[in-house]
Amino acid sequence: MKIHALVQKMHWKHFTTKDLASQLQMSERNAQRIVADLCNVDLARICGEELQHTRGRPIKMYQLV
């Protein structure tokens, strides 16, 4: 419920786990676990990837269903 309320309050169409972690004052790993659980029960889904200017993997963008 906190994530749903935050997404509505911030008017986010999509978000990253880093966005959630910073706004909810939790670790990024904890936010990753929560979003993975939401994806497993079809309450969230991956809607794209954000390419970084540096090396490494792209950042996954999520959207609540």
All heavy atoms as TSV, in Angstrom:
chain	resi	resn	atom	element	x	y	z
A	1	MET	N	N	0.825	-1.200	0.000
A	1	MET	CA	C	0.000	0.000	0.000
A	1	MET	C	C	0.868	1.262	0.000
A	1	MET	O	O	0.493	2.249	-0.615
A	1	MET	CB	C	-0.933	-0.009	1.214
A	1	MET	CG	C	-1.997	-1.106	1.181
A	1	MET	SD	S	-2.995	-1.155	-0.306
A	1	MET	CE	C	-3.995	0.262	-0.095
A	2	LYS	N	N	2.001	1.201	0.704
A	2	LYS	CA	C	2.880	2.375	0.728
A	2	LYS	C	C	3.404	2.699	-0.665
A	2	LYS	O	O	3.460	3.862	-1.055
A	2	LYS	CB	C	4.073	2.136	1.649
A	2	LYS	CG	C	3.816	2.346	3.099
A	2	LYS	CD	C	5.123	2.212	3.862
A	2	LYS	CE	C	4.926	2.425	5.331
A	2	LYS	NZ	N	6.199	2.356	6.053
A	3	ILE	N	N	3.762	1.666	-1.400
A	3	ILE	CA	C	4.306	1.883	-2.746
A	3	ILE	C	C	3.236	2.439	-3.664
A	3	ILE	O	O	3.488	3.380	-4.416
A	3	ILE	CB	C	4.908	0.576	-3.295
A	3	ILE	CG1	C	6.130	0.192	-2.458
A	3	ILE	CG2	C	5.281	0.721	-4.766
A	3	ILE	CD1	C	6.704	-1.150	-2.776
A	4	HIS	N	N	2.047	1.904	-3.585
A	4	HIS	CA	C	0.937	2.399	-4.407
A	4	HIS	C	C	0.651	3.864	-4.085
A	4	HIS	O	O	0.475	4.685	-4.995
A	4	HIS	CB	C	-0.302	1.540	-4.178
A	4	HIS	CG	C	-1.470	1.935	-5.005
A	4	HIS	ND1	N	-1.489	1.816	-6.373
A	4	HIS	CD2	C	-2.662	2.471	-4.650
A	4	HIS	CE1	C	-2.636	2.257	-6.820
A	4	HIS	NE2	N	-3.377	2.658	-5.795
A	5	ALA	N	N	0.617	4.209	-2.808
A	5	ALA	CA	C	0.366	5.596	-2.397
A	5	ALA	C	C	1.479	6.519	-2.874
A	5	ALA	O	O	1.215	7.633	-3.329
A	5	ALA	CB	C	0.214	5.671	-0.885
A	6	LEU	N	N	2.729	6.059	-2.781
A	6	LEU	CA	C	3.863	6.881	-3.214
A	6	LEU	C	C	3.818	7.130	-4.717
A	6	LEU	O	O	4.030	8.260	-5.165
A	6	LEU	CB	C	5.181	6.207	-2.830
A	6	LEU	CG	C	6.442	6.923	-3.291
A	6	LEU	CD1	C	6.584	8.278	-2.604
A	6	LEU	CD2	C	7.665	6.067	-3.037
A	7	VAL	N	N	3.534	6.094	-5.488
A	7	VAL	CA	C	3.471	6.232	-6.948
A	7	VAL	C	C	2.372	7.221	-7.339
A	7	VAL	O	O	2.569	8.066	-8.217
A	7	VAL	CB	C	3.263	4.851	-7.613
A	7	VAL	CG1	C	2.922	4.994	-9.091
A	7	VAL	CG2	C	4.503	3.994	-7.438
A	8	GLN	N	N	1.238	7.154	-6.681
A	8	GLN	CA	C	0.162	8.107	-6.976
A	8	GLN	C	C	0.532	9.522	-6.552
A	8	GLN	O	O	0.274	10.481	-7.274
A	8	GLN	CB	C	-1.120	7.681	-6.286
A	8	GLN	CG	C	-1.784	6.511	-6.946
A	8	GLN	CD	C	-3.123	6.187	-6.320
A	8	GLN	OE1	O	-3.397	6.547	-5.175
A	8	GLN	NE2	N	-3.960	5.492	-7.070
A	9	LYS	N	N	1.145	9.658	-5.379
A	9	LYS	CA	C	1.510	10.979	-4.866
A	9	LYS	C	C	2.541	11.661	-5.766
A	9	LYS	O	O	2.450	12.861	-6.033
A	9	LYS	CB	C	2.072	10.832	-3.452
A	9	LYS	CG	C	2.550	12.124	-2.842
A	9	LYS	CD	C	3.161	11.882	-1.478
A	9	LYS	CE	C	3.823	13.139	-0.975
A	9	LYS	NZ	N	4.602	12.890	0.225
A	10	MET	N	N	3.516	10.884	-6.240
A	10	MET	CA	C	4.592	11.433	-7.061
A	10	MET	C	C	4.221	11.507	-8.548
A	10	MET	O	O	4.996	12.025	-9.341
A	10	MET	CB	C	5.862	10.597	-6.891
A	10	MET	CG	C	6.364	10.505	-5.467
A	10	MET	SD	S	6.845	12.086	-4.765
A	10	MET	CE	C	8.424	12.309	-5.541
A	11	HIS	N	N	3.042	10.975	-8.913
A	11	HIS	CA	C	2.570	10.962	-10.301
A	11	HIS	C	C	3.568	10.261	-11.225
A	11	HIS	O	O	3.841	10.726	-12.333
A	11	HIS	CB	C	2.293	12.384	-10.816
A	11	HIS	CG	C	1.314	13.130	-9.988
A	11	HIS	ND1	N	-0.028	12.816	-9.973
A	11	HIS	CD2	C	1.470	14.158	-9.118
A	11	HIS	CE1	C	-0.657	13.640	-9.145
A	11	HIS	NE2	N	0.237	14.452	-8.604
A	12	TRP	N	N	4.107	9.137	-10.742
A	12	TRP	CA	C	5.048	8.357	-11.543
A	12	TRP	C	C	4.290	7.424	-12.471
A	12	TRP	O	O	3.416	6.692	-12.046
A	12	TRP	CB	C	5.949	7.498	-10.655
A	12	TRP	CG	C	6.976	8.246	-9.877
A	12	TRP	CD1	C	7.462	9.484	-10.134
A	12	TRP	CD2	C	7.650	7.800	-8.704
A	12	TRP	NE1	N	8.393	9.834	-9.200
A	12	TRP	CE2	C	8.532	8.813	-8.314
A	12	TRP	CE3	C	7.595	6.629	-7.957
A	12	TRP	CZ2	C	9.352	8.697	-7.207
A	12	TRP	CZ3	C	8.411	6.512	-6.862
A	12	TRP	CH2	C	9.288	7.539	-6.489
A	13	LYS	N	N	4.641	7.415	-13.743
A	13	LYS	CA	C	4.106	6.422	-14.678
A	13	LYS	C	C	4.932	5.147	-14.558
A	13	LYS	O	O	4.426	4.052	-14.734
A	13	LYS	CB	C	4.150	6.945	-16.102
A	13	LYS	CG	C	3.328	8.198	-16.313
A	13	LYS	CD	C	2.438	8.045	-17.506
A	13	LYS	CE	C	1.714	9.333	-17.772
A	13	LYS	NZ	N	0.427	9.366	-17.177
A	14	HIS	N	N	6.238	5.295	-14.293
A	14	HIS	CA	C	7.128	4.176	-14.062
A	14	HIS	C	C	8.184	4.619	-13.051
A	14	HIS	O	O	8.365	5.813	-12.822
A	14	HIS	CB	C	7.769	3.693	-15.365
A	14	HIS	CG	C	8.428	4.792	-16.149
A	14	HIS	ND1	N	7.734	5.529	-17.070
A	14	HIS	CD2	C	9.679	5.277	-16.124
A	14	HIS	CE1	C	8.556	6.417	-17.601
A	14	HIS	NE2	N	9.740	6.295	-17.039
A	15	PHE	N	N	8.863	3.655	-12.443
A	15	PHE	CA	C	9.812	3.958	-11.383
A	15	PHE	C	C	10.895	2.892	-11.350
A	15	PHE	O	O	10.740	1.816	-11.936
A	15	PHE	CB	C	9.101	4.037	-10.030
A	15	PHE	CG	C	8.320	2.795	-9.688
A	15	PHE	CD1	C	8.907	1.753	-8.993
A	15	PHE	CD2	C	6.993	2.664	-10.069
A	15	PHE	CE1	C	8.195	0.599	-8.687
A	15	PHE	CE2	C	6.272	1.523	-9.771
A	15	PHE	CZ	C	6.881	0.488	-9.075
A	16	THR	N	N	11.975	3.181	-10.658
A	16	THR	CA	C	13.052	2.219	-10.452
A	16	THR	C	C	13.101	1.864	-8.968
A	16	THR	O	O	12.497	2.547	-8.135
A	16	THR	CB	C	14.417	2.807	-10.857
A	16	THR	OG1	O	14.723	3.906	-9.999
A	16	THR	CG2	C	14.416	3.271	-12.306
A	17	THR	N	N	13.829	0.819	-8.669
A	17	THR	CA	C	13.970	0.448	-7.260
A	17	THR	C	C	14.765	1.523	-6.504
A	17	THR	O	O	14.542	1.720	-5.320
A	17	THR	CB	C	14.650	-0.924	-7.109
A	17	THR	OG1	O	15.878	-0.927	-7.817
A	17	THR	CG2	C	13.748	-2.016	-7.629
A	18	LYS	N	N	15.627	2.217	-7.210
A	18	LYS	CA	C	16.382	3.300	-6.573
A	18	LYS	C	C	15.453	4.451	-6.176
A	18	LYS	O	O	15.608	5.047	-5.109
A	18	LYS	CB	C	17.476	3.808	-7.519
A	18	LYS	CG	C	18.419	4.802	-6.882
A	18	LYS	CD	C	19.516	5.201	-7.828
A	18	LYS	CE	C	20.588	4.146	-7.751
A	18	LYS	NZ	N	21.841	4.550	-8.404
A	19	ASP	N	N	14.465	4.752	-7.013
A	19	ASP	CA	C	13.467	5.779	-6.698
A	19	ASP	C	C	12.710	5.414	-5.421
A	19	ASP	O	O	12.548	6.245	-4.526
A	19	ASP	CB	C	12.448	5.939	-7.834
A	19	ASP	CG	C	13.048	6.445	-9.128
A	19	ASP	OD1	O	14.087	7.120	-9.085
A	19	ASP	OD2	O	12.463	6.153	-10.184
A	20	LEU	N	N	12.245	4.164	-5.367
A	20	LEU	CA	C	11.495	3.709	-4.193
A	20	LEU	C	C	12.350	3.755	-2.941
A	20	LEU	O	O	11.901	4.213	-1.888
A	20	LEU	CB	C	10.986	2.287	-4.395
A	20	LEU	CG	C	9.848	2.078	-5.372
A	20	LEU	CD1	C	9.485	0.606	-5.432
A	20	LEU	CD2	C	8.648	2.896	-4.977
A	21	ALA	N	N	13.567	3.265	-3.051
A	21	ALA	CA	C	14.449	3.202	-1.886
A	21	ALA	C	C	14.721	4.594	-1.319
A	21	ALA	O	O	14.690	4.786	-0.101
A	21	ALA	CB	C	15.761	2.520	-2.257
A	22	SER	N	N	14.957	5.550	-2.196
A	22	SER	CA	C	15.256	6.901	-1.701
A	22	SER	C	C	14.030	7.564	-1.080
A	22	SER	O	O	14.133	8.239	-0.056
A	22	SER	CB	C	15.827	7.770	-2.815
A	22	SER	OG	O	14.856	7.989	-3.812
A	23	GLN	N	N	12.854	7.363	-1.665
A	23	GLN	CA	C	11.645	7.995	-1.144
A	23	GLN	C	C	11.126	7.327	0.128
A	23	GLN	O	O	10.568	7.995	0.991
A	23	GLN	CB	C	10.538	7.980	-2.205
A	23	GLN	CG	C	10.816	8.876	-3.390
A	23	GLN	CD	C	10.841	10.337	-2.998
A	23	GLN	OE1	O	10.039	10.807	-2.205
A	23	GLN	NE2	N	11.787	11.068	-3.559
A	24	LEU	N	N	11.298	6.006	0.238
A	24	LEU	CA	C	10.797	5.282	1.406
A	24	LEU	C	C	11.872	5.056	2.459
A	24	LEU	O	O	11.630	4.369	3.449
A	24	LEU	CB	C	10.197	3.936	0.973
A	24	LEU	CG	C	8.972	4.040	0.075
A	24	LEU	CD1	C	8.525	2.656	-0.376
A	24	LEU	CD2	C	7.842	4.750	0.800
A	25	GLN	N	N	13.058	5.606	2.236
A	25	GLN	CA	C	14.181	5.532	3.180
A	25	GLN	C	C	14.481	4.085	3.575
A	25	GLN	O	O	14.453	3.718	4.744
A	25	GLN	CB	C	13.914	6.390	4.407
A	25	GLN	CG	C	13.753	7.846	4.052
A	25	GLN	CD	C	13.369	8.702	5.227
A	25	GLN	OE1	O	13.078	8.195	6.298
A	25	GLN	NE2	N	13.372	10.002	5.032
A	26	MET	N	N	14.751	3.266	2.544
A	26	MET	CA	C	15.129	1.872	2.765
A	26	MET	C	C	16.296	1.563	1.840
A	26	MET	O	O	16.640	2.373	0.977
A	26	MET	CB	C	13.955	0.930	2.482
A	26	MET	CG	C	13.495	0.916	1.040
A	26	MET	SD	S	12.254	-0.320	0.643
A	26	MET	CE	C	10.854	0.249	1.534
A	27	SER	N	N	16.901	0.417	2.038
A	27	SER	CA	C	18.011	0.039	1.166
A	27	SER	C	C	17.475	-0.307	-0.219
A	27	SER	O	O	16.324	-0.714	-0.383
A	27	SER	CB	C	18.769	-1.154	1.750
A	27	SER	OG	O	17.978	-2.317	1.693
A	28	GLU	N	N	18.345	-0.149	-1.204
A	28	GLU	CA	C	17.936	-0.467	-2.568
A	28	GLU	C	C	17.682	-1.968	-2.721
A	28	GLU	O	O	16.779	-2.379	-3.444
A	28	GLU	CB	C	19.002	-0.008	-3.557
A	28	GLU	CG	C	18.550	-0.092	-4.985
A	28	GLU	CD	C	19.512	0.537	-5.967
A	28	GLU	OE1	O	20.416	1.272	-5.544
A	28	GLU	OE2	O	19.351	0.276	-7.166
A	29	ARG	N	N	18.439	-2.780	-2.018
A	29	ARG	CA	C	18.247	-4.233	-2.073
A	29	ARG	C	C	16.871	-4.621	-1.516
A	29	ARG	O	O	16.199	-5.492	-2.063
A	29	ARG	CB	C	19.355	-4.947	-1.297
A	29	ARG	CG	C	19.229	-6.440	-1.307
A	29	ARG	CD	C	19.393	-7.012	-2.718
A	29	ARG	NE	N	19.138	-8.438	-2.704
A	29	ARG	CZ	C	18.270	-9.056	-3.488
A	29	ARG	NH1	N	17.587	-8.371	-4.388
A	29	ARG	NH2	N	18.095	-10.340	-3.408
A	30	ASN	N	N	16.450	-3.970	-0.445
A	30	ASN	CA	C	15.127	-4.238	0.121
A	30	ASN	C	C	14.034	-3.844	-0.879
A	30	ASN	O	O	13.054	-4.560	-1.052
A	30	ASN	CB	C	14.958	-3.492	1.444
A	30	ASN	CG	C	13.745	-3.936	2.209
A	30	ASN	OD1	O	13.352	-5.088	2.152
A	30	ASN	ND2	N	13.145	-3.007	2.931
A	31	ALA	N	N	14.208	-2.715	-1.547
A	31	ALA	CA	C	13.241	-2.281	-2.560
A	31	ALA	C	C	13.199	-3.273	-3.714
A	31	ALA	O	O	12.127	-3.571	-4.246
A	31	ALA	CB	C	13.592	-0.883	-3.059
A	32	GLN	N	N	14.355	-3.829	-4.093
A	32	GLN	CA	C	14.403	-4.834	-5.159
A	32	GLN	C	C	13.612	-6.081	-4.769
A	32	GLN	O	O	12.877	-6.635	-5.591
A	32	GLN	CB	C	15.843	-5.228	-5.472
A	32	GLN	CG	C	16.634	-4.150	-6.174
A	32	GLN	CD	C	18.114	-4.490	-6.270
A	32	GLN	OE1	O	18.601	-5.422	-5.623
A	32	GLN	NE2	N	18.829	-3.715	-7.072
A	33	ARG	N	N	13.763	-6.509	-3.523
A	33	ARG	CA	C	13.026	-7.683	-3.055
A	33	ARG	C	C	11.516	-7.439	-3.095
A	33	ARG	O	O	10.745	-8.298	-3.529
A	33	ARG	CB	C	13.438	-8.036	-1.627
A	33	ARG	CG	C	14.751	-8.705	-1.519
A	33	ARG	CD	C	14.980	-9.198	-0.083
A	33	ARG	NE	N	16.384	-9.406	0.124
A	33	ARG	CZ	C	17.175	-8.637	0.860
A	33	ARG	NH1	N	16.691	-7.619	1.514
A	33	ARG	NH2	N	18.445	-8.906	0.968
A	34	ILE	N	N	11.093	-6.279	-2.629
A	34	ILE	CA	C	9.668	-5.948	-2.594
A	34	ILE	C	C	9.088	-5.893	-4.005
A	34	ILE	O	O	8.025	-6.457	-4.281
A	34	ILE	CB	C	9.441	-4.619	-1.839
A	34	ILE	CG1	C	9.767	-4.804	-0.362
A	34	ILE	CG2	C	8.016	-4.123	-2.037
A	34	ILE	CD1	C	9.821	-3.516	0.419
A	35	VAL	N	N	9.789	-5.234	-4.921
A	35	VAL	CA	C	9.293	-5.111	-6.294
A	35	VAL	C	C	9.294	-6.480	-6.980
A	35	VAL	O	O	8.363	-6.791	-7.736
A	35	VAL	CB	C	10.118	-4.073	-7.082
A	35	VAL	CG1	C	9.765	-4.089	-8.546
A	35	VAL	CG2	C	9.890	-2.683	-6.517
A	36	ALA	N	N	10.282	-7.314	-6.706
A	36	ALA	CA	C	10.302	-8.675	-7.273
A	36	ALA	C	C	9.089	-9.470	-6.792
A	36	ALA	O	O	8.457	-10.193	-7.576
A	36	ALA	CB	C	11.592	-9.385	-6.899
A	37	ASP	N	N	8.759	-9.329	-5.516
A	37	ASP	CA	C	7.567	-10.004	-4.985
A	37	ASP	C	C	6.291	-9.475	-5.643
A	37	ASP	O	O	5.385	-10.247	-5.943
A	37	ASP	CB	C	7.475	-9.840	-3.469
A	37	ASP	CG	C	8.523	-10.635	-2.722
A	37	ASP	OD1	O	9.106	-11.572	-3.315
A	37	ASP	OD2	O	8.765	-10.323	-1.536
A	38	LEU	N	N	6.220	-8.172	-5.868
A	38	LEU	CA	C	5.051	-7.595	-6.537
A	38	LEU	C	C	4.935	-8.113	-7.971
A	38	LEU	O	O	3.827	-8.375	-8.448
A	38	LEU	CB	C	5.135	-6.066	-6.540
A	38	LEU	CG	C	4.947	-5.363	-5.202
A	38	LEU	CD1	C	5.192	-3.871	-5.347
A	38	LEU	CD2	C	3.561	-5.613	-4.651
A	39	CYS	N	N	6.061	-8.281	-8.644
A	39	CYS	CA	C	6.041	-8.817	-10.011
A	39	CYS	C	C	5.595	-10.273	-10.014
A	39	CYS	O	O	4.879	-10.702	-10.927
A	39	CYS	CB	C	7.419	-8.686	-10.656
A	39	CYS	SG	S	7.849	-6.995	-11.100
A	40	ASN	N	N	6.010	-11.028	-9.009
A	40	ASN	CA	C	5.642	-12.446	-8.934
A	40	ASN	C	C	4.141	-12.662	-8.764
A	40	ASN	O	O	3.612	-13.675	-9.213
A	40	ASN	CB	C	6.391	-13.139	-7.796
A	40	ASN	CG	C	7.845	-13.350	-8.128
A	40	ASN	OD1	O	8.238	-13.363	-9.292
A	40	ASN	ND2	N	8.663	-13.502	-7.107
A	41	VAL	N	N	3.460	-11.730	-8.113
A	41	VAL	CA	C	2.010	-11.860	-7.913
A	41	VAL	C	C	1.222	-10.949	-8.863
A	41	VAL	O	O	0.054	-10.658	-8.644
A	41	VAL	CB	C	1.607	-11.598	-6.437
A	41	VAL	CG1	C	2.181	-12.660	-5.538
A	41	VAL	CG2	C	2.009	-10.214	-5.982
A	42	ASP	N	N	1.880	-10.485	-9.922
A	42	ASP	CA	C	1.255	-9.686	-10.988
A	42	ASP	C	C	0.655	-8.368	-10.515
A	42	ASP	O	O	-0.363	-7.921	-11.035
A	42	ASP	CB	C	0.196	-10.512	-11.731
A	42	ASP	CG	C	0.803	-11.688	-12.477
A	42	ASP	OD1	O	1.958	-11.546	-12.942
A	42	ASP	OD2	O	0.142	-12.728	-12.581
A	43	LEU	N	N	1.287	-7.727	-9.529
A	43	LEU	CA	C	0.862	-6.386	-9.118
A	43	LEU	C	C	1.752	-5.308	-9.723
A	43	LEU	O	O	1.414	-4.127	-9.696
A	43	LEU	CB	C	0.861	-6.276	-7.597
A	43	LEU	CG	C	-0.170	-7.123	-6.874
A	43	LEU	CD1	C	-0.010	-6.997	-5.368
A	43	LEU	CD2	C	-1.581	-6.725	-7.286
A	44	ALA	N	N	2.899	-5.733	-10.260
A	44	ALA	CA	C	3.817	-4.815	-10.940
A	44	ALA	C	C	4.426	-5.571	-12.110
A	44	ALA	O	O	4.379	-6.797	-12.171
A	44	ALA	CB	C	4.900	-4.332	-9.992
A	45	ARG	N	N	4.974	-4.812	-13.056
A	45	ARG	CA	C	5.638	-5.444	-14.195
A	45	ARG	C	C	6.777	-4.560	-14.679
A	45	ARG	O	O	6.800	-3.350	-14.421
A	45	ARG	CB	C	4.649	-5.709	-15.323
A	45	ARG	CG	C	4.067	-4.453	-15.933
A	45	ARG	CD	C	3.028	-4.811	-16.982
A	45	ARG	NE	N	2.378	-3.603	-17.460
A	45	ARG	CZ	C	2.698	-2.997	-18.607
A	45	ARG	NH1	N	3.617	-3.482	-19.383
A	45	ARG	NH2	N	2.068	-1.895	-18.967
A	46	ILE	N	N	7.704	-5.180	-15.385
A	46	ILE	CA	C	8.812	-4.440	-15.981
A	46	ILE	C	C	8.291	-3.765	-17.238
A	46	ILE	O	O	7.702	-4.415	-18.104
A	46	ILE	CB	C	9.982	-5.379	-16.318
A	46	ILE	CG1	C	10.521	-6.025	-15.052
A	46	ILE	CG2	C	11.083	-4.623	-17.050
A	46	ILE	CD1	C	11.568	-7.100	-15.297
A	47	CYS	N	N	8.486	-2.466	-17.341
A	47	CYS	CA	C	7.960	-1.749	-18.504
A	47	CYS	C	C	9.064	-1.214	-19.403
A	47	CYS	O	O	8.788	-0.580	-20.404
A	47	CYS	CB	C	7.028	-0.617	-18.060
A	47	CYS	SG	S	7.834	0.704	-17.162
A	48	GLY	N	N	10.321	-1.461	-19.041
A	48	GLY	CA	C	11.416	-1.007	-19.891
A	48	GLY	C	C	12.719	-0.983	-19.129
A	48	GLY	O	O	12.797	-1.415	-17.974
A	49	GLU	N	N	13.747	-0.472	-19.791
A	49	GLU	CA	C	15.062	-0.351	-19.176
A	49	GLU	C	C	15.624	1.024	-19.479
A	49	GLU	O	O	15.381	1.588	-20.540
A	49	GLU	CB	C	16.006	-1.429	-19.718
A	49	GLU	CG	C	15.613	-2.824	-19.305
A	49	GLU	CD	C	16.581	-3.870	-19.822
A	49	GLU	OE1	O	17.319	-3.590	-20.781
A	49	GLU	OE2	O	16.598	-4.967	-19.254
A	50	GLU	N	N	16.368	1.530	-18.534
A	50	GLU	CA	C	16.992	2.841	-18.662
A	50	GLU	C	C	18.488	2.616	-18.846
A	50	GLU	O	O	19.141	2.013	-17.998
A	50	GLU	CB	C	16.715	3.647	-17.394
A	50	GLU	CG	C	17.272	5.038	-17.400
A	50	GLU	CD	C	16.904	5.761	-16.112
A	50	GLU	OE1	O	15.808	6.326	-16.057
A	50	GLU	OE2	O	17.718	5.731	-15.176
A	51	LEU	N	N	19.026	3.075	-19.959
A	51	LEU	CA	C	20.446	2.900	-20.218
A	51	LEU	C	C	21.253	3.928	-19.442
A	51	LEU	O	O	20.884	5.104	-19.370
A	51	LEU	CB	C	20.741	3.032	-21.708
A	51	LEU	CG	C	20.107	1.978	-22.610
A	51	LEU	CD1	C	20.394	2.297	-24.071
A	51	LEU	CD2	C	20.625	0.606	-22.252
A	52	GLN	N	N	22.348	3.471	-18.879
A	52	GLN	CA	C	23.234	4.362	-18.149
A	52	GLN	C	C	24.305	4.881	-19.095
A	52	GLN	O	O	24.616	4.250	-20.103
A	52	GLN	CB	C	23.898	3.628	-16.998
A	52	GLN	CG	C	22.952	3.108	-15.969
A	52	GLN	CD	C	23.683	2.345	-14.875
A	52	GLN	OE1	O	24.888	2.173	-14.914
A	52	GLN	NE2	N	22.941	1.889	-13.909
A	53	HIS	N	N	24.887	6.009	-18.759
A	53	HIS	CA	C	25.965	6.549	-19.574
A	53	HIS	C	C	27.283	5.862	-19.242
A	53	HIS	O	O	28.238	5.968	-19.985
A	53	HIS	CB	C	26.088	8.057	-19.367
A	53	HIS	CG	C	24.883	8.798	-19.845
A	53	HIS	ND1	N	24.564	8.932	-21.173
A	53	HIS	CD2	C	23.885	9.420	-19.179
A	53	HIS	CE1	C	23.445	9.610	-21.301
A	53	HIS	NE2	N	23.005	9.916	-20.098
A	54	THR	N	N	27.311	5.176	-18.111
A	54	THR	CA	C	28.516	4.451	-17.720
A	54	THR	C	C	28.339	2.982	-18.069
A	54	THR	O	O	27.298	2.562	-18.540
A	54	THR	CB	C	28.766	4.605	-16.206
A	54	THR	OG1	O	27.635	4.078	-15.501
A	54	THR	CG2	C	28.947	6.055	-15.828
A	55	ARG	N	N	29.338	2.212	-17.793
A	55	ARG	CA	C	29.259	0.779	-18.063
A	55	ARG	C	C	28.349	0.103	-17.049
A	55	ARG	O	O	28.075	0.634	-15.994
A	55	ARG	CB	C	30.650	0.171	-18.002
A	55	ARG	CG	C	31.539	0.761	-19.053
A	55	ARG	CD	C	32.897	0.165	-19.159
A	55	ARG	NE	N	33.438	-0.478	-17.983
A	55	ARG	CZ	C	34.678	-0.877	-17.875
A	55	ARG	NH1	N	35.512	-0.682	-18.858
A	55	ARG	NH2	N	35.100	-1.475	-16.783
A	56	GLY	N	N	27.906	-1.093	-17.393
A	56	GLY	CA	C	27.063	-1.854	-16.480
A	56	GLY	C	C	25.725	-2.193	-17.092
A	56	GLY	O	O	25.428	-1.858	-18.233
A	57	ARG	N	N	24.928	-2.854	-16.302
A	57	ARG	CA	C	23.608	-3.271	-16.774
A	57	ARG	C	C	22.644	-2.099	-16.816
A	57	ARG	O	O	22.743	-1.176	-16.013
A	57	ARG	CB	C	23.029	-4.310	-15.821
A	57	ARG	CG	C	23.769	-5.602	-15.816
A	57	ARG	CD	C	23.073	-6.570	-14.910
A	57	ARG	NE	N	23.824	-7.813	-14.836
A	57	ARG	CZ	C	23.561	-8.786	-14.004
A	57	ARG	NH1	N	22.573	-8.684	-13.153
A	57	ARG	NH2	N	24.284	-9.888	-14.003
A	58	PRO	N	N	21.678	-2.155	-17.725
A	58	PRO	CA	C	20.625	-1.124	-17.720
A	58	PRO	C	C	19.760	-1.248	-16.466
A	58	PRO	O	O	19.625	-2.332	-15.901
A	58	PRO	CB	C	19.803	-1.423	-18.968
A	58	PRO	CG	C	20.463	-2.537	-19.667
A	58	PRO	CD	C	21.532	-3.088	-18.816
A	59	ILE	N	N	19.177	-0.155	-16.052
A	59	ILE	CA	C	18.317	-0.134	-14.868
A	59	ILE	C	C	16.889	-0.471	-15.308
A	59	ILE	O	O	16.369	0.122	-16.250
A	59	ILE	CB	C	18.352	1.263	-14.204
A	59	ILE	CG1	C	19.775	1.580	-13.754
A	59	ILE	CG2	C	17.381	1.335	-13.046
A	59	ILE	CD1	C	19.950	3.007	-13.282
A	60	LYS	N	N	16.266	-1.416	-14.618
A	60	LYS	CA	C	14.902	-1.828	-14.960
A	60	LYS	C	C	13.897	-0.786	-14.467
A	60	LYS	O	O	14.017	-0.276	-13.360
A	60	LYS	CB	C	14.576	-3.178	-14.343
A	60	LYS	CG	C	15.364	-4.312	-14.943
A	60	LYS	CD	C	14.996	-5.620	-14.313
A	60	LYS	CE	C	15.835	-6.735	-14.894
A	60	LYS	NZ	N	15.614	-8.014	-14.218
A	61	MET	N	N	12.924	-0.515	-15.312
A	61	MET	CA	C	11.843	0.405	-14.979
A	61	MET	C	C	10.591	-0.446	-14.715
A	61	MET	O	O	10.293	-1.368	-15.477
A	61	MET	CB	C	11.565	1.366	-16.130
A	61	MET	CG	C	12.771	2.164	-16.586
A	61	MET	SD	S	13.355	3.334	-15.380
A	61	MET	CE	C	12.003	4.454	-15.332
A	62	TYR	N	N	9.865	-0.114	-13.649
A	62	TYR	CA	C	8.680	-0.888	-13.261
A	62	TYR	C	C	7.448	-0.016	-13.332
A	62	TYR	O	O	7.522	1.211	-13.270
A	62	TYR	CB	C	8.849	-1.419	-11.837
A	62	TYR	CG	C	9.990	-2.399	-11.706
A	62	TYR	CD1	C	11.251	-1.962	-11.309
A	62	TYR	CD2	C	9.810	-3.744	-11.949
A	62	TYR	CE1	C	12.303	-2.854	-11.193
A	62	TYR	CE2	C	10.851	-4.633	-11.828
A	62	TYR	CZ	C	12.093	-4.183	-11.449
A	62	TYR	OH	O	13.132	-5.074	-11.330
A	63	GLN	N	N	6.303	-0.687	-13.416
A	63	GLN	CA	C	5.008	-0.002	-13.450
A	63	GLN	C	C	4.026	-0.855	-12.649
A	63	GLN	O	O	4.022	-2.077	-12.756
A	63	GLN	CB	C	4.559	0.105	-14.904
A	63	GLN	CG	C	3.253	0.791	-15.128
A	63	GLN	CD	C	2.947	0.884	-16.601
A	63	GLN	OE1	O	3.476	0.136	-17.418
A	63	GLN	NE2	N	2.083	1.813	-16.939
A	64	LEU	N	N	3.204	-0.204	-11.834
A	64	LEU	CA	C	2.176	-0.934	-11.107
A	64	LEU	C	C	1.043	-1.286	-12.056
A	64	LEU	O	O	0.696	-0.516	-12.936
A	64	LEU	CB	C	1.642	-0.101	-9.938
A	64	LEU	CG	C	2.618	0.176	-8.804
A	64	LEU	CD1	C	1.956	1.031	-7.747
A	64	LEU	CD2	C	3.124	-1.116	-8.193
A	65	VAL	N	N	0.467	-2.441	-11.859
A	65	VAL	CA	C	-0.625	-2.912	-12.725
A	65	VAL	C	C	-1.947	-2.518	-12.115
A	65	VAL	O	O	-2.145	-2.430	-10.970
A	65	VAL	CB	C	-0.552	-4.443	-12.897
A	65	VAL	CG1	C	-1.695	-4.953	-13.739
A	65	VAL	CG2	C	0.774	-4.805	-13.530
